[in-house]
Amino acid sequence: MSDSPITVAFVDDDVLVRTIVEDLLTQHDDLAIVGTYADGHAAWAALKTHPPQVVVADISMPVMGGAELTALLRAHHPHTRVLAFTSLADELSVAAMLRAGASGVVYKEASVAALADAIRATRAGLSVLSPRFSSRLARPEPPPLSAIEQAVIELVSQGMTNDQIARRVHLSADGVKYHVAGLCRKLGVANRTMLAVAAVELGLANPGG
């Protein structure tokens, strides 16, 4: 195993957050901060030719957000892993980041030591979820899905409406609505937003979309 430090880029539009996190992460000898950036566009311009091993990125940023940056990195540099670092309570935004290919999410309320551990786990190929997020998703393994249910949940996780899904799977909109309601019951969630989140977390939808 290599003793070289894990190369990390940090992307956040809050200059104070960037400064504090960089200062604290550099205290970990096994982590090397190779750059900090104010938005996804600046990060992509700098990293597209020399990507680090792990990119820690906020979700909501001006110019280019975390999900778009994640999609670009995963498409062009599949060995680079992305970890979402956010204060958002909006599960749909978090799910969008995971669908784009992020390996996990850590909330900004977490300690920098916890963030450092998450970076290490992400580099090792593990999926990382903040307890604040994963606790809302803790549920038994879902029952097996039929082919039509699998198709519907994939398309729900991509943000499609019932009418759009109906055209894709050759059902009526009411038929899609019926299946969405049934999927919510099966997975123990209250609405299609949480259904999309659960689909990603339980491996029922492709994070890459």
C-alpha positions in Angstrom: 0.0 0.0 0.0 1.3 3.5 -0.9 2.3 5.8 1.9 1.6 8.8 -0.3 -1.0 11.2 1.1 -4.5 11.3 -0.4 -4.7 14.3 -2.8 -7.8 16.4 -2.1 -9.5 19.4 -3.7 -12.0 21.5 -1.8 -14.8 23.4 -3.5 -17.1 25.8 -1.6 -18.4 29.3 -2.3 -17.9 30.4 1.3 -14.3 31.7 1.6 -14.4 31.4 5.4 -15.4 27.7 5.2 -12.7 27.1 2.6 -10.0 28.7 4.7 -11.0 26.9 8.0 -11.4 23.5 6.4 -8.2 23.7 4.5 -6.3 24.8 7.6 -7.7 22.0 9.7 -7.4 19.3 7.0 -3.7 20.1 6.4 -3.1 19.0 10.0 -3.7 15.4 8.9 -0.5 14.1 7.5 -2.2 11.6 5.2 -4.2 14.3 3.4 -2.7 16.7 0.9 -4.9 19.7 -0.2 -4.0 20.4 -3.8 -6.4 23.3 -4.3 -9.5 25.2 -3.1 -12.1 26.7 -5.4 -15.1 29.0 -5.1 -17.4 27.1 -7.5 -17.6 24.1 -9.7 -16.6 26.0 -12.8 -13.3 27.2 -11.3 -12.7 23.7 -9.9 -13.3 22.0 -13.3 -11.1 24.5 -15.1 -8.2 23.7 -12.7 -8.8 20.0 -12.2 -9.9 18.7 -15.6 -6.3 17.9 -16.6 -4.8 17.0 -13.2 -7.6 15.7 -11.0 -7.0 14.7 -7.4 -8.0 11.5 -5.8 -10.9 13.0 -3.9 -12.9 16.2 -4.5 -15.0 17.5 -1.5 -17.7 19.8 -3.0 -20.6 21.8 -1.7 -23.9 21.1 -3.5 -25.3 24.6 -3.9 -22.8 27.1 -5.5 -23.0 29.9 -8.1 -21.9 29.3 -11.7 -21.7 25.6 -11.4 -23.1 23.5 -8.6 -21.8 20.3 -7.0 -23.9 17.9 -9.0 -22.8 19.3 -12.4 -19.1 19.2 -11.2 -19.5 15.7 -10.0 -21.0 14.5 -13.3 -18.1 16.1 -15.2 -15.5 14.5 -12.9 -17.0 11.1 -13.0 -17.4 11.1 -16.7 -13.9 12.2 -17.5 -12.0 10.9 -14.5 -13.8 7.9 -13.1 -11.0 7.2 -10.6 -11.6 10.6 -8.9 -14.2 10.3 -6.2 -16.4 13.1 -5.0 -17.8 13.7 -1.5 -20.6 16.1 -1.0 -20.1 18.6 1.9 -23.3 20.6 2.6 -25.6 22.4 5.0 -28.7 21.7 2.8 -31.6 19.9 4.4 -33.2 19.4 1.0 -33.1 15.6 0.4 -33.8 16.0 -3.3 -30.6 18.2 -3.8 -28.6 15.6 -1.9 -30.1 12.8 -4.0 -29.2 14.7 -7.2 -25.6 14.9 -6.0 -25.6 11.1 -5.4 -27.2 10.4 -8.7 -24.5 12.5 -10.4 -21.9 10.0 -8.9 -20.9 11.4 -5.5 -19.7 8.6 -3.2 -21.5 10.1 -0.2 -22.4 13.2 1.8 -21.1 14.8 5.0 -23.0 17.8 6.6 -21.1 20.9 7.6 -22.1 20.4 11.2 -19.7 17.4 11.3 -16.3 17.8 12.8 -13.3 18.1 10.5 -12.0 14.9 12.0 -15.2 13.2 10.7 -14.7 14.9 7.3 -11.1 13.6 7.2 -12.4 10.0 8.0 -15.0 10.4 5.3 -12.3 11.4 2.8 -10.3 8.3 3.6 -13.3 6.1 3.3 -14.3 7.7 0.0 -10.8 7.2 -1.4 -11.0 3.5 -0.3 -14.1 3.1 -2.5 -16.7 3.2 0.3 -20.0 4.9 0.3 -20.2 7.6 3.1 -23.3 9.0 4.6 -23.6 11.5 7.4 -25.6 10.1 10.3 -28.0 13.0 9.9 -28.9 11.8 6.4 -28.6 8.1 6.8 -30.8 8.1 9.9 -33.7 9.3 7.8 -33.1 6.6 5.4 -32.6 3.6 7.8 -35.1 1.0 6.7 -35.2 -2.8 6.0 -34.0 -4.1 2.7 -36.7 -3.4 0.1 -38.8 -6.3 -1.3 -38.0 -7.4 -4.8 -39.5 -5.1 -7.5 -41.2 -6.1 -10.7 -39.7 -5.0 -14.0 -42.2 -2.2 -14.3 -41.6 -1.0 -10.7 -37.9 -1.0 -11.4 -38.4 1.1 -14.5 -40.7 3.5 -12.7 -38.4 4.0 -9.7 -35.4 4.6 -12.0 -37.3 7.4 -13.8 -38.7 8.9 -10.6 -35.1 9.1 -9.4 -34.2 11.1 -12.5 -36.9 13.7 -11.7 -39.4 12.7 -14.4 -43.1 13.6 -14.1 -45.8 10.9 -14.2 -46.6 12.0 -17.8 -43.0 11.7 -18.9 -42.7 8.3 -17.2 -45.9 7.1 -18.8 -44.5 7.8 -22.3 -41.3 5.9 -21.5 -42.9 2.8 -20.0 -46.1 2.7 -22.1 -48.5 3.2 -19.2 -51.2 5.8 -18.5 -50.3 8.6 -16.1 -52.8 7.1 -13.6 -51.0 3.8 -14.0 -47.7 5.4 -13.2 -49.3 7.2 -10.2 -50.5 3.8 -8.9 -47.0 2.3 -9.2 -45.4 5.3 -7.5 -47.8 5.0 -4.6 -47.1 1.3 -4.3 -43.4 1.9 -4.3 -43.7 4.5 -1.6 -45.6 1.9 0.5 -43.0 -0.8 -0.2 -40.1 1.4 0.8 -41.8 3.1 3.7 -41.5 6.7 2.4 -44.1 9.4 2.4 -43.6 11.0 -1.1 -41.8 10.8 -4.4 -39.0 13.0 -3.2 -38.1 10.6 -0.5 -38.7 7.8 -2.9 -36.0 9.2 -5.2 -33.6 9.5 -2.2 -34.4 5.9 -1.1 -33.9 4.6 -4.6 -30.4 5.9 -4.7 -29.5 4.8 -1.2 -30.8 1.3 -1.6 -29.2 0.8 -4.9 -32.5 0.7 -6.8 -31.5 3.5 -9.1 -28.3 4.1 -11.0 -26.4 7.1 -9.3 -25.0 8.0 -12.7 -28.5 8.5 -14.1 
